[in-house]
């Protein structure tokens, strides 16, 4: 049986652990402060939805990136106003920057 759970709520974390037959060593008893203003996000979502219904041409979004090879597996990408590098670990690269897989894993959290 696979048990995966991600939550910031202590009660939910304890319940998920119990379902998997586990206990959590350290879970704070106090609920953390709200990090996301859900009411604001909901309002913005419905505003954008209404705008896209009225102006469908605004709903298209295209993201582009320009990637150049710096050296072997070290690459530099530019997307919008941001520039970042990626490299593979030895023996393929030098480990001078996060690998593409590390960026991907981090993106899942975003």
C-alpha positions, 0 to 999 in steps of 0.5 A, a space after each residue: 500500500 502506498 501512502 502519500 500525503 502533503 498537508 500543513 494542517 496538523 490534524 490532517 497530517 495525524 489522520 493521514 498517518 493513522 490511515 497508513 498505520 503510522 504515527 508522526 513524531 513531531 506535528 505542531 499542535 497549533 494550526 499554522 497561519 493561513 499562507 494563501 488568501 483563498 477569498 482573494 484567489 477565488 475572486 481573481 479566478 472568477 474575474 479572470 473567467 468573466 474577462 475571458 468569456 467576454 474577450 476570448 482572445 485574451 485567454 491565449 497565453 504563449 510562453 517562450 524560452 531561448 536556451 543556449 549551450 554554454 559548455 557541454 551540458 551547462 545551458 542558460 535559458 531566458 524566459 521573459 525577464 528571467 535568466 537561469 542555468 541548468 547543468 548535469 552532475 558529473 560525469 556528464 556535467 560539472 554540477 555548476 547549476 541545478 539539473 533539469 530534473 531538479 527544476 522539474 521537481 521544484 516546479 511541482 511544488 510551485 
